[in-house]
Amino acid sequence: KYRGAWRAAREMGAWYGRCLKESGLYDDVEAVVPLPLHPFKRCRRGYNQSEYIAEGIAGQLGVEVDRRSVGRKRNTASQALKSRRERAANVEGAFAVRRPERLAGRHVLLVDDVVTSGATLSECARLLCQGGAKQVLCLTLAQAGEGGDKLENNRNNG
C-alpha cells in the first residue's frame, strides 16, 4: 500500500471477488464500502488501497462501490505499533456515516486491506449498523500479526 501498487490492489480484489462469487455466500451483498482514508493520508499516499480492492470485488459481484457514504472525521495515528486497547481508542469517533439513506436496509460488504485487532473495522461497522444497514460483513485481504498485543503484554508483565 505504500509503494503505489494500486493496480495490484484492484487485481487482488478481482481475484477475491471471483472466489466470493463462486462460493455463493455473498450473493445478497448490495453495496461494497471501502474503509475510508482521511483526505490528508489519501493525498500523501495518492490513493486508497481499500478502494481499489473494493472495486475489484464489486466488479465480480456485480454491485456498486459506495465511496461516499462513510468518511473519516479525523486523521488518526498509525495503528501499526499500538496495543489492542490503544487501537480501539485511536479510531473511536474517527468515522461518520454521511449518507445513511443510501445504505439503509441494505447488505453491505465493508472492505479493508489488512486487519490486526479489528478495531477499525469494528468501529466503522458499528456506525453502519447504527445508520441503518441491514447487515455488515467485513472483509480484508490480509491479517497482520498481533504485535500490538505483544507490546501490551510486555508492558503489563515488566
Number of C-alpha atoms within 10 A of each C-alpha: 13 10 7 13 12 19 13 14 23 21 16 18 27 22 16 21 23 17 16 16 17 13 10 10 10 17 14 14 19 19 23 28 27 28 25 24 23 17 17 11 14 13 11 9 15 14 18 23 27 26 26 25 29 33 27 23 29 26 17 18 24 14 16 16 21 19 16 13 17 22 20 19 15 15 15 15 11 9 18 13 15 20 20 21 13 15 22 18 13 18 21 14 14 17 23 19 21 14 14 18 13 16 23 17 15 18 19 26 24 22 26 23 21 15 18 19 22 14 20 22 22 15 17 26 22 13 18 27 19 13 19 16 20 14 17 20 14 19 18 17 15 11 12 10 12 16 16 20 18 15 15 15 12 10 10 8 7 5
